[in-house]
């Protein structure tokens, strides 16, 4: 059985996207008979690498799934946040030799597009379980 850490970025200025993503992630974990042993909530996607690193250090965590939504705004700030999160999460995965999957949707996404992609929470867990299982062999 795969044991997961889950990082959930809480910034969602328009509603229920993050809640739906987390529900999708938890359902996927259940479907895989995986256990989410720890969940860390952080303010936004930019903050996810540190929380992912803390979870990846734990002996009881085989992989970390990270969830967040980056909705476009009036500036290019969403691009900066997405790039920083992606680079940080990649670094955590390589430095800790632990799968860290990025279920962060966006950038450049409208609220309607974000709402349509809440299943990506489950996809992040699917990938985490698959990669953790493959790397055990």
N, C-alpha and C positions, 0 to 999 in steps of 0.2 A: 504494500500500500504506500502511495506517495503522500508525504506530509508537506503541506504548503504554507507559506507565509503570504499574506494578502495585504497590499498597500492600496489605500483608497484615498485619492485626492478629492477633497470636499468642495472645491471651487466649482460651482455650477450656478451661475447667476440667473438662470431662467427656470430652474425647477427640478424635475424628478429624474434627470438623466443618470446621475451617479447612483441613486438608489436602484434604478432598474439595471444598471450595469453590475452592481454588487449582487443583486438577486440572480442575475444570469450567471455570474461567476460561482456563486454558492450552489446553484443547481448543477452546473457542469462538474463541480467537485463531487457532488453526490452521485452523479451519473457515472463517474470514474471510480467511485468508492475511495476517493482521496479525502484526506482530512485537512481542514484549515486549522492549523495549530495556533496561529496568532494573526491578528489583524491590527494594522496600524493606520490610523487616519491622520492625514496631513492636510495643511491648508490648500495646497494647489499642486499641479503637476510638476512645477519647478522643484518642489520639496520632496519628491518621491525618491530620488537616489539615496539620500541619507537613510530614510526609513527602510528601503530595500536592502541597503548594506547591513543595517543592524539585524534584520531578519536573516539574511544570507549567512551571517556569522554563527547563527544558532545551530547546534548539533542536531536538533530535531526538525530542521527545515531542509527538505530536499530541493525545493524550487520556490521562487517568489513570483507571484503574478501582481502586476501593477495596473491599477485602473485610474483613469482620469478623463476629463473632457476639456478640450481647448477650443472654445468658440471664438470665431473671428471678431475683432473689434474695429475701431476706427484707425488703428495704427498697425504696424508690423510686429507689435509686441507678441502676438500669438506665435509667430515664427520663431522668435528668440526663445520663448518658453519651450516650445516643442523641440528645438535643436538641443537646448541645454538638458532637457529631460532625457532625450534619446542618448546623447553622449554619456551622460552620467550613469544611466542604467546599463549601458553596454560596458562601461568601465567596472561597475560593481560585479557584473556577471563574470567578466574575465579575471578580475582581481580575486574574487572569492571562489572561482571555479564552481559556481552554482548557477543553474539556469535562472535568469530573470527575464520574464516576458513582459512586453509592453502593450498593455491594453489601454493605451491613451489614445483617444480619438481626437482628430484634428491635426493640425491647425487649418485655418481657412474654411471653416465649417460653419454653416448657419445653425440656428437652434433646431430647425426641422431636420436637418441632416444629422445632427447629434442624436436626436430622438430616434431616428431610424437606425442608428448604429449601436444601440444599447446591448445587442447580442455580442458585441466585441468583448464584453467582460467574460463571457463564457469561452470565447475563442482564446483569450489570454490564459485561462485555466487549462483548456484543452492542450495548448502548446506547452505549458509548464509541465503538465503530467507526462506528455509524450516525450519531451526532451529529458526529463529526469529519468524516465524509464529506460530510454535509449542509452543514456550515459552510464547507467548502472551495469550494463552488459559489457 
